[in-house]
Amino acid sequence: MSYLNRDWIFIAIFLLLTISACSDTEAAKEEIQSSWKSSAHADKDAGAFTHWDNDDPPQIPENCAKCHSTPGYLDFLGADGSTPGQVDKPARTGTTVECDACHNDVSKNKDSAVMPSTVELTGLRRNSDCMECHQGRASNTQVDEVLLGLPPDTVNTDISGPGIHNSPAGPTLYGAQSKGGYEYSGKDYSDRYSHVVEFDTCIRCHNPHSLAVDPERCSACHLGVRSHEDFREIRASSIDYDGDLDASEGLAGEIETLEAKLLASIDFYIAVTDGVEPLVINSRFVNEAGDTYSTWTPRLLRAAFNNQYSTLGSGSYIHNPQYIIQLLYDSIDDMGGSLSGLIRP
């Protein structure tokens, strides 16, 4: 074989490999785009991204833009040349959480996130972007600041109950390290919930683009898990925490029973405490007319905050069940509810 022919063969092989690699890259990009389009991050019609469309002018305010728009998050990172760690201006409407939000020169080196409690969690690697928005907007710190020095059972209409706003998945995962829920003085609380290494961070459990969790990946250890609903049946303990004599139900059921017991304790406290209106707890704290709740006592706010923290915490029975059960147990106790049959982790 002549050297000339051999060179042409090498060139042909190189070109074929290059074309194949480019095809694989394009296919991977298309798969990622398709996954992202199926996610809540890409839902351009969701209220999370359209809430401000009819405002005058239609723009997302600084205190919302970080998590509800791509330009707002880039502003927070300082990736647009602004001051890092804050949003300097309203963001335009019309965007979702797009590729640039996480794939930019700042995010690729980002390793930490500051929780609402002002605790900075470090060593997060690429999960730090997730933790910036999936952290809620209030914590133990804000509750203590509001209630500092106030008598526990005296109605104070000047109290403004800090609401969590959305699922505090990040702080829940880190438990007492992040002080997301209201932690009662003198009590010990669980730290970061450790799982097996392969499923121990946001993007090791959730697909970073579709956000979905694949139940089949969990079934190797959690036998019988085939769907998302099956996650509710997982438990890592034989202890009957909620006292209903059923230690076979999933931890989701244990937590829901404790949430109901806490809500019953709250309702009884309201009924026997002068000047306190009935309270409705959902994504906000409101009275029966739907208006902002205003007849707080410090004891009531602490318990209501933990009830909201638990109920808004989608997947809290996976992210850190021990921490959530501790918060609910201590809140029931502080409200004077019955602890008969209940077990605190």
Wavefront OBJ file of the C-alpha trace (Angstrom):
o trace
v 0.000 0.000 0.000
v 1.418 3.399 -0.929
v 1.802 6.110 1.701
v -0.625 8.264 -0.301
v -3.389 5.647 -0.178
v -2.755 4.998 3.508
v -3.067 8.734 4.284
v -6.381 8.883 2.472
v -7.639 5.911 4.474
v -6.677 7.635 7.748
v -8.405 10.826 6.606
v -11.550 8.910 5.672
v -11.641 7.132 9.049
v -11.140 10.453 10.858
v -13.987 12.046 8.914
v -16.316 9.124 9.628
v -15.535 9.269 13.350
v -16.038 13.039 13.387
v -19.385 12.794 11.618
v -20.472 10.036 14.011
v -19.433 12.096 17.064
v -21.272 15.152 15.740
v -24.389 13.062 15.147
v -24.195 11.681 18.689
v -23.751 15.209 20.077
v -26.740 16.526 18.152
v -28.846 13.571 19.299
v -27.831 14.216 22.917
v -28.736 17.904 22.582
v -32.131 17.020 21.143
v -32.758 14.560 23.970
v -31.845 17.193 26.568
v -34.081 19.777 24.889
v -36.945 17.312 24.810
v -36.464 16.459 28.496
v -36.362 20.123 29.477
v -39.514 20.920 27.483
v -41.374 18.270 29.480
v -40.407 19.871 32.806
v -42.084 22.441 35.025
v -39.071 24.683 34.380
v -40.196 25.039 30.758
v -43.925 25.536 31.333
v -44.345 29.042 29.902
v -48.070 29.027 30.733
v -47.599 28.250 34.433
v -48.520 30.878 36.991
v -44.938 30.812 38.219
v -43.962 32.589 35.002
v -47.160 34.423 33.940
v -48.258 35.933 37.271
v -46.968 39.387 36.306
v -48.033 39.464 32.634
v -50.930 41.869 33.220
v -49.080 44.202 35.574
v -48.344 47.742 34.453
v -45.604 47.554 33.394
v -45.450 43.759 32.884
v -42.290 42.896 34.792
v -41.185 40.565 37.571
v -40.155 42.450 40.744
v -36.713 42.080 42.263
v -37.872 39.901 45.162
v -39.410 37.350 42.743
v -37.218 37.542 39.640
v -34.421 35.312 40.944
v -36.522 32.144 40.751
v -39.226 33.105 38.269
v -37.159 34.134 35.252
v -33.856 33.399 33.572
v -32.676 37.039 33.416
v -33.544 37.430 37.098
v -31.411 34.439 38.059
v -28.507 35.620 35.910
v -28.828 39.003 37.656
v -28.669 37.233 41.034
v -25.557 35.320 40.006
v -23.915 38.453 38.639
v -23.527 36.631 35.309
v -24.866 39.737 33.545
v -22.162 41.933 35.049
v -24.274 43.069 38.034
v -23.488 42.632 41.730
v -23.549 38.915 42.708
v -25.916 37.720 45.432
v -28.751 40.147 44.755
v -31.246 41.068 42.054
v -30.699 44.687 41.045
v -33.659 45.319 38.750
v -37.018 43.871 37.732
v -36.883 41.147 35.098
v -38.824 41.069 31.888
v -41.708 38.640 31.622
v -41.859 35.896 29.024
v -39.045 33.595 30.104
v -38.945 30.379 32.086
v -35.993 28.597 33.707
v -33.962 28.169 30.542
v -30.585 26.652 29.666
v -28.627 29.826 30.443
v -29.889 29.864 34.015
v -27.685 26.912 34.944
v -25.241 26.773 32.023
v -23.219 29.959 32.365
v -19.717 30.973 33.399
v -20.718 31.624 37.024
v -22.752 28.461 37.615
v -20.049 26.140 36.327
v -17.858 27.140 39.299
v -20.674 27.700 41.822
v -20.465 25.463 44.905
v -22.639 27.002 47.643
v -26.057 28.482 48.410
v -27.345 30.644 51.261
v -30.527 29.389 52.918
v -33.307 31.661 54.274
v -31.787 31.135 57.742
v -28.618 32.867 56.369
v -26.706 29.565 56.767
v -24.436 28.999 53.763
v -24.311 25.395 52.579
v -21.084 24.538 50.790
v -19.734 21.624 48.767
v -22.911 21.496 46.695
v -21.238 21.441 43.278
v -23.801 21.610 40.445
v -26.644 21.156 42.930
v -26.125 24.697 44.198
v -28.341 26.119 41.431
v -31.176 23.805 42.522
v -30.756 24.880 46.141
v -31.035 28.590 45.329
v -34.708 28.401 44.411
v -35.954 25.210 46.048
v -35.435 26.530 49.570
v -38.639 28.351 50.515
v -38.508 31.953 51.705
v -38.585 31.714 55.484
v -37.019 29.668 58.258
v -36.423 29.296 61.989
v -34.504 32.597 61.824
v -37.384 34.721 60.481
v -39.825 33.250 63.013
v -37.482 34.012 65.921
v -36.910 37.557 64.664
v -40.657 38.218 64.548
v -41.347 36.738 68.000
v -38.317 37.936 69.941
v -39.249 38.777 73.533
v -43.023 38.361 73.089
v -45.102 36.410 75.656
v -46.079 33.047 74.143
v -49.866 33.159 74.512
v -50.711 36.839 74.097
v -52.423 37.922 70.877
v -50.358 40.490 68.985
v -51.898 41.923 65.817
v -48.555 43.467 64.840
v -47.082 40.017 64.190
v -46.695 39.237 60.504
v -46.342 35.504 60.031
v -43.437 34.712 57.686
v -44.651 32.268 55.055
v -42.519 29.633 53.348
v -43.968 30.350 49.864
v -42.884 27.127 48.148
v -41.388 23.723 48.842
v -38.324 23.969 51.108
v -36.733 20.795 49.683
v -33.160 22.076 49.999
v -33.174 23.067 53.673
v -35.204 19.971 54.546
v -32.514 17.729 53.058
v -29.934 19.413 55.301
v -32.138 19.454 58.415
v -30.650 21.196 61.441
v -27.633 22.260 59.384
v -29.834 24.701 57.475
v -32.448 25.453 60.190
v -35.365 25.482 57.775
v -38.168 24.477 60.129
v -38.889 26.045 63.508
v -36.624 24.248 65.978
v -37.725 24.474 69.600
v -35.165 25.506 72.181
v -33.501 22.632 74.034
v -34.368 20.016 71.401
v -31.986 18.129 69.117
v -32.746 17.846 65.406
v -31.438 15.617 62.643
v -28.764 16.964 60.305
v -28.427 16.233 56.600
v -30.307 13.127 55.517
v -27.764 10.719 54.071
v -28.776 8.288 51.377
v -26.670 5.889 49.336
v -23.987 7.716 47.352
v -25.652 7.047 44.005
v -28.797 8.890 45.131
v -27.519 11.490 47.551
v -27.931 14.850 45.787
v -30.581 16.736 43.826
v -29.322 15.816 40.375
v -28.467 12.231 41.267
v -32.133 11.595 42.102
v -33.797 14.077 39.753
v -32.963 14.249 36.079
v -31.438 17.758 35.860
v -33.402 18.564 32.713
v -36.757 16.790 33.049
v -36.645 17.025 36.892
v -38.229 13.571 36.990
v -37.222 10.732 39.294
v -37.090 7.309 37.663
v -38.777 4.797 40.018
v -37.069 1.879 38.309
v -33.686 3.122 39.524
v -34.930 2.913 43.114
v -36.393 -0.577 42.846
v -33.038 -2.316 43.299
v -33.190 -1.457 47.017
v -36.856 -0.531 47.478
v -38.567 -3.659 46.209
v -41.979 -3.068 44.710
v -41.324 0.529 43.642
v -42.558 0.828 40.068
v -44.309 4.215 40.018
v -44.088 7.595 41.716
v -47.027 6.678 43.928
v -44.983 3.748 45.240
v -42.498 6.187 46.796
v -45.138 6.921 49.422
v -44.906 3.339 50.648
v -41.163 3.463 51.330
v -40.032 3.358 54.938
v -36.592 2.817 56.432
v -37.776 1.974 59.943
v -40.213 -0.372 61.688
v -41.115 2.279 64.278
v -44.742 3.419 64.435
v -44.071 7.155 64.804
v -47.675 8.345 64.516
v -49.202 5.916 66.994
v -51.814 4.471 64.654
v -50.573 0.890 65.233
v -49.557 0.565 61.586
v -45.799 0.223 61.222
v -46.069 -1.075 57.660
v -47.360 2.104 56.018
v -44.880 4.340 54.220
v -43.268 7.308 55.925
v -45.534 9.587 53.884
v -48.508 8.160 55.804
v -46.742 8.541 59.164
v -46.061 12.210 58.419
v -49.587 12.920 57.169
v -51.080 11.529 60.384
v -48.770 13.742 62.440
v -49.715 16.759 60.311
v -53.392 16.042 61.036
v -52.685 15.675 64.774
v -50.820 18.986 64.775
v -53.643 20.721 62.927
v -56.130 19.360 65.469
v -53.931 20.680 68.297
v -53.796 24.082 66.589
v -57.565 24.186 66.183
v -58.121 23.273 69.845
v -55.625 25.938 70.971
v -57.442 28.541 68.866
v -60.800 27.519 70.325
v -59.652 27.964 73.945
v -57.464 31.067 73.507
v -59.204 34.451 73.768
v -58.956 36.769 70.775
v -57.583 34.202 68.336
v -59.429 33.713 65.032
v -59.677 30.408 63.165
v -56.634 29.876 60.957
v -56.411 28.372 57.479
v -52.954 27.066 56.512
v -52.073 26.532 52.875
v -49.425 28.356 50.840
v -50.414 31.410 52.928
v -51.721 32.014 56.435
v -55.277 33.361 56.137
v -58.474 33.641 58.169
v -61.756 32.043 57.137
v -62.545 34.999 54.873
v -59.298 34.485 52.990
v -57.652 37.622 54.373
v -54.125 37.703 55.767
v -54.129 36.208 59.252
v -53.627 38.769 62.015
v -54.452 37.312 65.445
v -51.226 35.462 66.132
v -49.768 34.400 69.398
v -46.091 33.350 69.311
v -46.985 29.776 70.279
v -49.519 29.568 67.450
v -47.132 30.957 64.833
v -44.370 28.498 65.699
v -46.682 25.512 65.280
v -48.415 26.878 62.187
v -45.055 27.532 60.554
v -43.994 23.911 61.062
v -47.316 22.644 59.754
v -46.880 24.745 56.623
v -43.221 23.716 56.331
v -44.214 20.066 56.312
v -47.272 20.269 54.054
v -45.569 22.464 51.428
v -42.488 20.259 51.487
v -43.230 18.022 48.526
v -41.244 14.843 49.002
v -40.248 15.687 52.580
v -40.859 12.035 53.505
v -37.944 11.257 51.173
v -35.760 14.333 51.660
v -35.520 14.065 55.470
v -38.370 12.236 57.220
v -36.725 12.223 60.661
v -36.342 16.005 60.672
v -39.952 16.562 59.603
v -41.305 14.127 62.222
v -39.250 15.851 64.925
v -40.665 19.257 63.943
v -44.249 17.974 63.986
v -43.825 16.062 67.262
v -42.349 19.080 69.063
v -45.040 21.383 67.695
v -47.805 19.077 68.942
v -46.082 18.994 72.314
v -45.757 22.785 72.512
v -49.412 23.248 71.567
v -50.475 20.988 74.431
v -51.640 18.188 72.128
v -51.591 14.554 73.175
v -48.357 12.663 72.559
v -49.911 9.348 73.499
v -48.534 6.641 71.214
v -46.282 9.051 69.311
v -42.570 8.399 69.008
v -39.970 11.062 68.282
v -36.997 9.903 66.169
l 1 2 3 4 5 6 7 8 9 10 11 12 13 14 15 16 17 18 19 20 21 22 23 24 25 26 27 28 29 30 31 32 33 34 35 36 37 38 39 40 41 42 43 44 45 46 47 48 49 50 51 52 53 54 55 56 57 58 59 60 61 62 63 64 65 66 67 68 69 70 71 72 73 74 75 76 77 78 79 80 81 82 83 84 85 86 87 88 89 90 91 92 93 94 95 96 97 98 99 100 101 102 103 104 105 106 107 108 109 110 111 112 113 114 115 116 117 118 119 120 121 122 123 124 125 126 127 128 129 130 131 132 133 134 135 136 137 138 139 140 141 142 143 144 145 146 147 148 149 150 151 152 153 154 155 156 157 158 159 160 161 162 163 164 165 166 167 168 169 170 171 172 173 174 175 176 177 178 179 180 181 182 183 184 185 186 187 188 189 190 191 192 193 194 195 196 197 198 199 200 201 202 203 204 205 206 207 208 209 210 211 212 213 214 215 216 217 218 219 220 221 222 223 224 225 226 227 228 229 230 231 232 233 234 235 236 237 238 239 240 241 242 243 244 245 246 247 248 249 250 251 252 253 254 255 256 257 258 259 260 261 262 263 264 265 266 267 268 269 270 271 272 273 274 275 276 277 278 279 280 281 282 283 284 285 286 287 288 289 290 291 292 293 294 295 296 297 298 299 300 301 302 303 304 305 306 307 308 309 310 311 312 313 314 315 316 317 318 319 320 321 322 323 324 325 326 327 328 329 330 331 332 333 334 335 336 337 338 339 340 341 342 343 344 345
